[in-house]
Amino acid sequence: MSKKEFERRKKEDKPVLAICYDFDKTLSPDDMQAQGYIQTVGYDVQEFWTETNELAENNEMDQNLAWMYKMFQEAEGNMIFNKKTLEAYGSKVRLFPGVVEWFERIRKYGETNGVIIENYIISSGLKEMIEGTSVAKKGVFEKIYASSFYYDPKTGLAKWPAQVVNYTNKTQFLFRIQKGVLDINDPAVNDFYSPDEMRVPFRNIIYIGDSDTDIPCMKLVNTYGGHSIGVYNSDTEDKEKVYKMMRDNRIKYFVPADYLEGKGLDNLVKRIIERTAKNEALESIHYQCKQENDEADKNNSEEGRMKMDLIIALDNSRSFVGTHANIKKLNDYSNWTPDEKEILFGIAVTNKQVFYLLRDLDVKLFYKSLLCNLKNFTENAQKVKDEIEREDQ
């Protein structure tokens, strides 16, 4: 069996800001199944959810598998249950104000600020219905992670769940986005990536959701410096869920689910984009410094690094006890390079504590060993030699 080659995204020259959305009651004001499908199969919406919850509870069944089974079961005799049908129901799903124009506007704002904006869906809803929405058809989502069906290749009819996304396994998709490993079967999501290799570090992830099912993702994003936003329906003004998430430190911000330009969510995400641009400029400098430091360490032996640490400690010494302790450790080494000697002579001249202690035997003997066989005396070396000879008189 040949091994599949997965497409993996590499780190960009510009910072990537990933905006991850739940769908139901985040981009749409109601559950997608309740906007035509449930009514078509002859159910009251509340009755449908009550029965699926009971099915799950009575059979120790995942709730998402329960409603997927119920959808499949109730479709029999009522409709052709295939991908085309589900996408058609998705096309009827209502969206919150401004959602249609939101993605292109935010993408352009990111571009203006030197930030690449990518949009992802991480939803417990049905992928096929999301794909049928007007915004998904425009290709605004890099990836839609949601529950889905397997379809018989001959008949096209739904036969079995292909993917089930619940609130606990949603978090895996954040790690996929972080590493650029987007295929759900790509095992590289478990590979180690150093912080500077992450395509989208968590600090550059926004998660937008509305309820408890989003909490694991929100908590993960929050913990690692990202931005979690709770949204609520501005028509009902019911903020109880976002208040609770705020109290429990699940979200950093909450705003109405209104995606129109100039409204709270629009302004908030634009501020995050601006902050990302500035913060990533600093991170770039940090990783450049770190890379240079790592290269320097590679070119230096472990002994060389230890000696330099002791030299720095001597330079920082401001006490009698500390200076003598550092000299004792420095005496463990004898193979000093000319550059290291010059640094030590410079410390003796500029650090008043060390210069004063040149009269003490241990400090004096250490510096005498550095002066021994020295052919070319620098200004600092000469000053140390003169001071030692003056004390010896």
Secondary structure, DSSP 8 states (H G I E B T S, - for coil): ------------SS-EEEEEE--BTTTBSS-GGGTTHHHHTT--HHHHHHHHHHHHHHTT--HHHHHHHHHHHHHTTTS--BHHHHHHHHTT----TTHHHHHHHHHHHHHHTT-EEEEEEEEEEEHHHHHTSHHHHTT--SEEEEEEEEE-TTT-BEEEEEE---TTTTHHHHHHHHHT--STT-GGGGS---GGG-SS-GGGEEEEE-SGGGHHHHHHHHHTT-EEEEEE-TTTT--HHHHHHHHTT--SEEEES--STTSHHHHHHHHHHHHHHHHHHHHHHHHHHHHHHHHHHHTS-HHHHHHHHHHHHHHH--SHHHHHHHHHHHTT-----HHHHHHHHHHHHH-HHHHHGGGSHHHHHHHHHHHTT--S--HHHHHHHHHHHHHH-
